[in-house]
Amino acid sequence: WAGILSTEDGNDKQAMPVSAVALRSGGYVGVSTDEYGKNGLVFSPDGIYWNWDPPTEVDPSGVTLTSIATNGKGQLVVVGATEGRDATKDGRIYTSTDGHAWTAVANATQLFGGTAIRTVVYGPSGYVALGWNDADPASRTVREWLSTDGSHWNVMSGVPIVGTGGFILPIQSGYLLSGSAQAKGVEQPIWYSSDGHTWLQSVWKSPVGMNPIAVGPILSATVTSGGVLLAIVQAADGSGMKLFQGTYDGMDWHTVASPDAPDLMSIASIGGPSGELLVAIGKAQEGHVYVSTDDGVTWSIATNLSTLAGAPIGQTLVQLGVNYLGQSAKVLIYGRADY
């Protein structure tokens, strides 16, 4: 591992994507936020150096981009929002095949008006987008839209999470959703859907002789090529993080004891020529990169981030994508803006 933002390369030349995918033609395209340079699309030939060359605008009138997804066949979908009336946000979605020429989804104001679109993923039923506004009260329902082609979207109902945050992950048999539960007293705020809009609550399988524990929403999750689900959740009382392992359909979960990797913050699965590898970030001793080859049961330290100049606590992983032959992958770690 090596730090890739140098003092010589100012933020006017390079930024860190908070959401990124691999391009079919090679290289990567991602969405950067103001905290990591400026908001917009950034490109990289190798996942190491990111810039705005050539410059790209998806909306001449200005739009805040937040997430990007791909169907793996060359189509890109980017989401965000622009300023609407009465201090609201009007969601926006654009499609592209090369990351440079973008087409706006028609009727955006009618479809997404009043809500900023925050995240988009591609899964078995197509694209799923979630939206919420920062100024919304905790009781505000998170909105959801579904599309099979990225260009035509339908708003869905019955999303079981509220507030100003939501986590969604495509898995082999559908989608995994997590966030603050609408109903009080929900011990495990994790749901599964085979179609992206009909949500069933998952179940925590407690070991014999132990009482179920209440947990908070998912902070980070990944699915291995073998269908194993790993999720990092925060204890309901805020006492720390726990590692959960789920069945391929996301319905049944149990805790994984991981004493060699305390306080995990983010996790990603990499498939390569040597088999499956889990990569995770932990906060212990100012930040470590951990690796596991047995689905999170045992972990070893890959590198101590505190040895890098200015390495921050609480890093996050962005999986840039496995190449089309499935022989290698790249993972990007980023941290606080002042580093």
Disulfide bonds with the S-S distance in Angstrom:
none
